[in-house]
Amino acid sequence: MKDFSHFEAVSVAFDSERRLAHVTLNRPESKNAMNFRMVAELYEVFSALKGDRSVRAVLLSGAGGTFCAGGDIKEMRDNTVPAQESAGNLDAMLRAVNTADQIVIAKVEGAALGGGFGLVCVSDIAIASTTAQFGLPEVRLGVAPAFISPFVLNRVGLTRARELMLSGRRFNGEKAFEYGIVHQAVAPEELDNAVNWVLEDVRQCAPNAVAATKALIFEVLDKPLDETVAYRANLLNTLRAGEEAQEGMLAFMQKRPARWATGGEERHDA
């Protein structure tokens, strides 16, 4: 596994037992405000994890009890935002997170504003404290949520996105659940337990099937059914014939856990 110990704005820890990469936004002195270095380091992590079936899930959280308070205002005021497809480009980073082969879980407490809100929108599963604060404050700063806008629209839909983007208002974790931004909103003291329950669910999922399903989602999204039917049939047949699916179906018939759910040897055949 690649060494990320030189990182300054992000810390990365691996839990081999749970096949988990814990990625922590690590600028607590600024409530984990997102600067160019953080964007580049997140991009590097998710690029390195691409194709890595030894990691089944990535847990995104923030140091110091805050997820991410948005962009680094001083840096944004003094510097042009990179527009090219590069490690320093926010869009490139969000795409890397969005299309990760692993299940990306956002653990949200404190603030999730601006770019932090965008990170939540590209997670597969988001769990928030009821007291977390969400918002898109860009218009109140004289700018726009430009890079994150497609991901916000996909997450909450046009009607809600218009209201949140144009008002800049803040709302709590319970409202974020109501709006479909997060999948669970729990009391602060229950947040870790809720995350652990999700990680237990992830343990039951076959890693190749997860990666294939993530790719499937983006392949069929917004395309006519006739255009993707061959892809969908080929995908199912390819997976069905693979060792992972054969093991999964046999385990189901034998009423036992599959190898990947018990820490047994996994096949990386798909």
Backbone hydrogen bonds, N-H to C=O, Kabsch-Sander energy under -0.5 kcal/mol:
donor,donor_aa,acceptor,acceptor_aa,energy
4,F,2,K,-0.6
7,F,4,F,-1.7
11,S,24,T,-2.5
13,A,22,H,-2.1
15,D,20,L,-3.1
16,S,14,F,-0.7
19,R,15,D,-0.8
20,L,15,D,-2.2
21,A,57,A,-2.3
22,H,13,A,-3.5
22,H,20,L,-0.6
23,V,21,A,-0.8
23,V,59,L,-2.7
24,T,11,S,-2.9
24,T,22,H,-0.6
25,L,23,V,-0.5
25,L,61,S,-2.9
26,N,9,A,-3.1
30,S,27,R,-2.2
31,K,28,P,-1.6
32,N,27,R,-2.8
33,A,30,S,-0.9
34,M,70,G,-3.6
35,N,33,A,-0.8
39,V,35,N,-2.2
40,A,36,F,-2.6
41,E,37,R,-2.6
42,L,38,M,-2.7
43,Y,39,V,-2.3
44,E,40,A,-2.2
45,V,41,E,-2.3
46,F,42,L,-2.4
47,S,43,Y,-2.1
48,A,44,E,-2.2
49,L,45,V,-1.7
50,K,46,F,-0.7
50,K,47,S,-0.6
52,D,49,L,-2.4
53,R,51,G,-1.0
55,V,52,D,-0.9
56,R,19,R,-2.6
56,R,54,S,-0.6
57,A,19,R,-1.5
58,V,103,I,-2.5
59,L,21,A,-2.5
60,L,58,V,-0.6
60,L,105,I,-3.4
61,S,23,V,-2.0
61,S,59,L,-0.5
63,A,25,L,-2.8
65,G,62,G,-0.7
66,T,63,A,-0.9
67,F,109,E,-2.4
68,C,111,A,-2.9
69,A,31,K,-2.0
72,D,34,M,-2.0
73,I,71,G,-0.9
76,M,72,D,-2.6
77,R,73,I,-2.5
78,D,74,K,-1.7
79,N,75,E,-1.4
86,S,84,Q,-1.7
89,N,86,S,-1.7
90,L,88,G,-0.5
93,M,89,N,-1.9
94,L,90,L,-2.7
95,R,91,D,-2.4
96,A,92,A,-2.0
97,V,93,M,-2.2
98,N,94,L,-2.8
99,T,95,R,-2.2
100,A,97,V,-1.3
103,I,56,R,-2.2
104,V,102,Q,-0.6
105,I,58,V,-3.1
105,I,103,I,-0.6
106,A,125,I,-2.7
107,K,60,L,-3.0
107,K,105,I,-0.6
108,V,106,A,-0.7
108,V,127,I,-3.0
109,E,107,K,-0.6
112,A,133,Q,-3.0
113,L,68,C,-2.2
114,G,135,G,-1.8
116,G,113,L,-2.5
118,G,114,G,-2.0
119,L,115,G,-2.1
120,V,116,G,-1.9
121,C,117,F,-1.8
122,V,118,G,-0.9
122,V,119,L,-0.7
123,S,120,V,-1.4
124,D,104,V,-1.9
125,I,104,V,-2.1
127,I,106,A,-3.0
128,A,184,Q,-2.6
129,S,108,V,-2.4
130,T,186,V,-2.4
132,A,129,S,-1.5
133,Q,110,G,-3.4
134,F,132,A,-0.5
134,F,171,F,-3.4
135,G,112,A,-1.2
136,L,169,R,-0.6
139,V,136,L,-0.5
140,R,137,P,-1.3
141,L,137,P,-0.6
141,L,138,E,-1.8
142,G,139,V,-0.7
143,V,138,E,-2.3
146,A,144,A,-2.3
149,S,145,P,-1.2
151,F,148,I,-0.6
152,V,148,I,-2.2
153,L,149,S,-2.5
154,N,150,P,-2.0
155,R,151,F,-1.5
156,V,152,V,-2.7
157,G,153,L,-2.1
161,A,157,G,-2.2
162,R,158,L,-2.6
163,E,159,T,-1.5
164,L,160,R,-2.5
165,M,161,A,-3.0
166,L,162,R,-2.1
167,S,163,E,-1.5
168,G,164,L,-1.7
171,F,134,F,-2.0
173,G,130,T,-1.0
173,G,132,A,-0.7
174,E,130,T,-0.8
176,A,172,N,-2.1
177,F,173,G,-2.0
178,E,174,E,-2.1
179,Y,175,K,-2.6
180,G,177,F,-1.2
181,I,176,A,-2.5
182,V,176,A,-1.2
183,H,126,A,-2.8
184,Q,126,A,-1.3
186,V,128,A,-2.5
190,E,187,A,-2.5
191,L,187,A,-0.5
191,L,188,P,-1.2
194,A,190,E,-2.4
195,V,191,L,-2.2
196,N,192,D,-2.3
197,W,193,N,-2.1
198,V,194,A,-1.7
199,L,195,V,-2.4
200,E,196,N,-1.8
201,D,197,W,-1.8
202,V,198,V,-2.4
203,R,199,L,-1.7
204,Q,200,E,-0.7
204,Q,201,D,-1.2
205,C,202,V,-2.0
210,V,206,A,-2.2
211,A,207,P,-2.2
212,A,208,N,-2.5
213,T,209,A,-2.3
214,K,210,V,-2.4
215,A,211,A,-2.1
216,L,212,A,-2.3
217,I,213,T,-2.3
218,F,214,K,-1.4
219,E,215,A,-1.9
220,V,216,L,-2.4
221,L,217,I,-1.2
223,K,220,V,-1.9
227,E,224,P,-0.7
228,T,224,P,-0.8
228,T,225,L,-1.1
229,V,225,L,-1.0
232,R,228,T,-2.7
233,A,229,V,-2.4
234,N,230,A,-2.7
235,L,231,Y,-2.5
236,L,232,R,-2.2
237,N,233,A,-2.4
238,T,234,N,-2.6
239,L,235,L,-2.6
240,R,236,L,-2.8
241,A,237,N,-1.7
242,G,238,T,-0.6
242,G,239,L,-1.2
245,A,239,L,-0.6
246,Q,242,G,-2.2
247,E,243,E,-2.3
248,G,244,E,-2.5
249,M,245,A,-2.9
250,L,246,Q,-2.1
251,A,247,E,-2.7
252,F,248,G,-1.8
253,M,249,M,-2.2
254,Q,250,L,-2.3
255,K,252,F,-1.0
256,R,251,A,-2.5
261,A,258,A,-1.3
262,T,258,A,-0.6
262,T,259,R,-1.4
263,G,259,R,-0.6
264,G,259,R,-2.3
